[in-house]
Amino acid sequence: MKNVIISAPYMHREKEKVRNKLKKYGDKINFIWIKPRERLIEEDLFNIIYNIDGIMCGDDEFTKKVIDKAKKLKIISKWGTGIDSIDKEYANKKGIVVCNTLNAFTEPVADTTLGMILNFARNISFTDNEMKKGKWKKTYCKSLCELTLGIIGLGNIGKAVAKRASAFGMKILGNDIKQIDNKFLQKYQIDFVDKETIYKKADFVTLHCTLNKTSYHLITTKELRLMKRESYLINTARGALIKTKDLEKVIINKIIAGVGLDVFEKEPLEVDSIFRKHKNCIISPHNANNSPYFWNKVHDNTIKNLIEGLGIKYYE
């Protein structure tokens, strides 16, 4: 009998659905449900991983120390796409397979990004709040076709955002560490430029990079001070792309117009965070991937990766 931990938060949110999918493996696998508040940290895993054969996890911290303790572990099946919390290279060196679901949440994350842009451009939430206070105040707004969007990271999600922004008539600037197909750039009229040009010229800067050594704290005070005072920063990718302390100071001192954040360096976000207090901040609890259709697809692929990683026959 194999021992498998289920710690992916979204699997816990749909526990009965996932249990039904796992019933057919009940005679071969002992499924252990461990619900984290947001993720299992190194200390949590260090105390439970020693006799585990596989895990279906969220952003759990698989450090070298944890991997060394995982004497029986064969497969880390990540729910979702990002694996920056897993030392994949070291895990592979120890014979542990790391799997994820590519292009898992492109559509809902792109929708959320554009929703934040629309909210700021049209002052939707601010106007709603004023109306509910009994006020009748017409606020200054702009149409998206008047504005420039800068996209840093033109992978699947960045491209999906570009398609949406193009439909609204936005001028689009794009940047990526890889060269992007010219046909795509031409089709959506994207100017491929350096990051400094994006910071200086874009009304909205949106991040869609993977988190790694080269992108950690991509945005600091230096980059934020290059942005226009009336511009906005959007992050629906990874919290550590932005140096939080620097962004807090910029928001307090109104160096930029506002920020839209779905992800944070420390999650859950602290109750006393300044991002909760400023009306020019739109925030959400790492929820941009929320979609029953795509969740179900990721449930299935995460289970498939796990079962096959354990050398057990997978049933559709």
N, C-alpha and C positions, 0 to 999 in steps of 0.2 A: 504493500500500500504506500503510495506516494503522499507526502505532506505538502500542501500548497496553501500559501497565504493569499487572501484577497484583501488588499488594502486600498485599492483604487476608490476614491471617494464617490465617483459617479456610479460605480457598480453597487455601492452601499445604498445610494439613493434609489436604485431600482433593483433592490435585493431579490424580490420574488421573481421578477423577470429573469434575472441572471441565474437564480437557483434552478429555474425550469430548464434553462439551456444546459446546465451542468448535470442534471439528473442522470443522464446516460453514462456518466463517468464515475458514479458513486461507488462502484465496486472496485475501482482501481485507484481512486484519489480521495484523500481525506482533506476536504476544503475547510480552512481555518479563516473565519471572518474576523479581521482586526480593523476597527474603524478609527482612523486618525482624525484629528480636528481638521487638518489640512493635508498633512503628509507625515510619514514616519521619519523622524530624524535619526541620525547616526546611533545615538544611544538606545533608541527604541529597537532598532534592527539588531544591534549588537547583542541584545539579550534574548532574541527569539529566532535568529536565523540559522543557528548551528545544526538543526536537524530538518531543515526545509529543503525540498527538492525543486520547488518552483514558486514564483510569486507573480500575481497580477497586480501591478502597483500604479500609483499616480506619480507624483514628484518625490518619491522616497529617496533618501540620501544614501546611495550605495557608494561609499568611499572605499579606499583601499583597506581600511581597518575592518569594515563590515564584510567585504569580499573575502578577506583572509579568514574570517570567522565562519563563513558559509561553506563548510566542508562538503556538504551534499548538493549544493545548489547547481542546477543544470540550466535553468532558464529564467530570465527576468523578462516578463512580458509587460511592457509599458502600455498603459491605457492612454492613447493619444499619440502625439508626434514627438514632442520635445524630450530629449534624453540628457539634458545638460546636468541633471542631478545624479547621473550614473557615470561612474568611471568606466566607460565602455571598453577602452583599450586594456585596462587592467583586468576587467572581467573576462574578456576574450582570452587574455594571456593565461588565465586560470581555468580556461575551458568552459566558461559560462557564456551561453548565448544571450544576447540582448536584442529584443525585437520591439518594434513599435508599429504604428499605423501611419504611413505617409499620407499627406494630403487629407488628414482626418477631418479638419474643421474649417477648411478654406472658405466655404460659403457663409456660415454664421459669423465667423470672425470678420470677414469683409463687410458683411451687413452692419455689424456693430460699429466698425470703424466709420463707415459712411454715416451711420446714425449720429455719432458724436459730432462729426463735421457739420451735418445739417443742423443739429441742435445749437451749436455755437453760431453758425452763420445766420440762422433765423431766430435766435433767442427764444427757442420754444419753451424750455423748462423755466427760464427766468420769467417770461411773460405769464406762464401758467401760475407760478408762485405769487406774482404780483396781483393777478386777478383774484386768487383765492384769499388774499388779504383784503379784498374789497376795493382795490385800486383799479383805475382805468388809465393805464399809462402805455402809450405807444412807444415802442423801443426801436432803436436803430438796428437795421438788418441789412444783409447783402444776399444777393443771389449767387449760387455757386459758379455760374458762368462768368462772374466778375473776378473770381479768385484763382489763386495758383496753389496747387497741391504738390508737395515734395514727398516722394516715397523713397525711403531708405530700406532697401531689401526688396528686390523684384523677383522673389520666388513665387510659389503658387498663390499665397495670400496677397502679396504685393501686387501681383498681376490682376487678381480678382478685384482689388480695390481700384486699380487703374481703369478697369473696364467700367466699373460703376461711375467713377468720377468723370470719365469721358462722356458717358451718356448724359451727364448734367452740364456738359460743356466747360468743365474746368480745364485750365492750362495745367499740364502735368510735367513735372521734373522728376527724373528717376535716377537712382544710384544703386549699384550692386558691386560686390567684389568680383563677380563674374561678368563677362560680356553677355549681354542679352540679345537674343535674335532680332535683327534689324526689322524683319517683317512685323513682329509684334510692336516694336517701338513706332514704326511708321503707321500701322493700323490705328493705334490709339493716340497718335501724335504726341509721343513722349520724348522730351528732350533728355538725353542721357548726359548727366553732368556730374561734377564732383560734389561731395557733401557740403563743402563750404558755400557753394552757389545755392544749394537748397536752403541752408540756414538763412542766408541773406535775402533770398527772393521769395520764398514760399509763405503764403498766408497760413497754411496748415502743413506741419511736418509730421508724417506718420511713420512709425517704426515697424518693420516686418522682417527683422533679422533673426537668425538663430542665435542663441547665447553661447559664446565660446570665448577663448582667451583674447581674440582680436576684437570682439564686440562688447566685452564687459566694460561697463561705464563708458559706453560710446558717447553719451550725452553728459557733459559736466558744465560747470559755470562758463567755461570758455566757449562752448558751442551755443549755449543758451543766450549769451551776450551778443552773438552774431545775428540772432533772430530779430525780426522787427517787433516793436513794442505791441503792435496790433495782431501779432501772429499767435497761433495755437500749436501745442505739441500733443500728439495722440500716441498712446502706447497700448496696444492690445497683444503684444508679443511676449516679452519677458521683463519682469520688473528690474532686474540688474543691468539692463541696457542703459538705465539712467541712474546717475549718482543722486540718491534721494536727498541728502542734505543740501546739495547744490540746488536742486529743483525747489526745495522748500524755501530757500532764501530768495530765489527768483520770483516765486509766487507772492511771497510776503512783500517784496519790494516792487512788485508789478513791472518786472523787466519784460515779460511777455503778457499777452492778454489772458491766457488761460491754458488749462491742460485737461485732457481726457485720459483717464487711466483705468484699465481693467486689471492690470497686474502691478505688483509691488515687490520691492526687494525683500520685505518681510511680510509674510502672509500667515494668518489673517492680518489685515491692516489694524494698527493700534487705534484704540478708541479715541485717543486724544490727538491723532494725526491732524496736522494743519490742513490736509486735503479734505477732511470732513467739514472744515469750518469756513472755507472760502467759496463764495458763490460762483467764482470763475473756474471751479474745478468740477468736472463731471467724473464721478467714480463709480465703479461696479466691482463686485467681489469675485474677480477671476471667472467671469460668467459669459464671456464672449462666445464660447463654444456651445452654448445652450441650444440644443435642437434635438427633439426626440428621434427624428429620422437618422441624424448622423451619430448620435449616441448609440443607437442600436447597431449600426454598422461597426462602430468601434468595439462594442461589447463582443460581437461575433469574431472580429479579427483578433482581438486580444486573447480570447479563448482558443481560437485556432492556433495562434502562435505558441501558447502555453502547451496545449495538448501535443502538438507535433514536436515541440522542444523536449518533451518528456519521453518521446518515442512511442506514444500511444496513438492508435488509429483515431483520426478525427472524423466525426459524423456531421454532415451538413445539417 
